[in-house]
Amino acid sequence: MSNRINIGLLNDIPRLGARVVQTEPGNIAVFRTADEAVFALAARCRKVLCLARR
């Protein structure tokens, strides 16, 4: 069983940008760095999400 899901293309997230992906178990925050790395975290803390959107 794979725990990966297709959320789109890397270029759909701008460099130094982030997106929230809605999944059945909960939201996932996906971040792209300046050097093309991608990180994902469970989006559980509303305060952190508000700071990330600024």
C-alpha positions in Angstrom: 0.0 0.0 0.0 1.4 3.4 -1.0 0.9 6.5 1.2 1.5 8.8 -1.8 -1.1 10.7 -3.7 -0.9 12.8 -6.8 -1.5 16.4 -6.0 -0.3 17.9 -9.3 2.9 19.1 -10.9 5.8 20.6 -9.1 5.3 23.8 -11.1 1.8 24.2 -9.6 3.5 25.3 -6.4 5.7 28.4 -6.8 9.2 28.5 -5.4 9.1 29.5 -1.8 5.3 28.8 -1.9 2.9 26.5 -0.2 -0.4 24.8 -0.9 -2.9 23.0 1.4 -4.1 19.7 0.0 -7.4 18.4 1.4 -7.4 14.6 2.0 -9.8 12.3 3.7 -7.7 11.9 6.9 -7.0 15.7 7.1 -5.3 18.6 5.4 -1.6 18.4 4.3 0.5 21.6 3.9 3.0 21.2 1.0 5.9 23.6 0.8 8.4 24.1 -2.1 11.9 25.6 -1.4 14.1 27.8 -3.5 16.3 24.8 -4.4 13.3 22.6 -5.6 12.9 20.5 -2.4 9.3 19.7 -1.4 8.1 19.1 2.1 4.7 18.1 3.5 3.3 18.4 7.0 0.0 17.6 8.5 -1.9 20.9 8.7 -3.2 20.7 12.2 -2.3 24.0 13.8 -4.5 26.8 12.5 -2.2 29.5 13.8 0.8 28.1 11.8 -1.3 28.0 8.6 -2.3 31.7 9.0 1.4 32.6 9.4 2.4 30.6 6.3 -0.2 32.5 4.1 1.3 35.9 4.9 
